Amino acid sequence: MIFFVYILECADKTFYTGYTKDLQTRIEQHNSSCNGAKYTSCRRPCNLVYSESFVTRSEAMKREKEIKKLSRSKKLELVLNTSSAQ
């Protein structure tokens, strides 16, 4: 099974970081249901700006924790460096 770590940019330009095993469904939940995070429920719409995939849940959780500790500027750098590489 594959797990994803993702960063969403919310309507208020803040970032939300999470992990999931079904990226598309999770983004839809953040944008339309009460199953999304409380943080994103009042900051819709949220757009996917970054994701990474991992083989195990523990790897994904570890990376999520690392990203959450980054400053906003470091998260923005991560997002922009990935966007320019595509």
Protein Blocks (a to p, Z undefined) as FASTA:
>chain_A
ZZdddddddfkopacddddfblklmmmmmmmpckbcfklmmmcccddfbdcddfbfklmm
mmmmmmmmpcfklmmmmmmmmmmmZZ
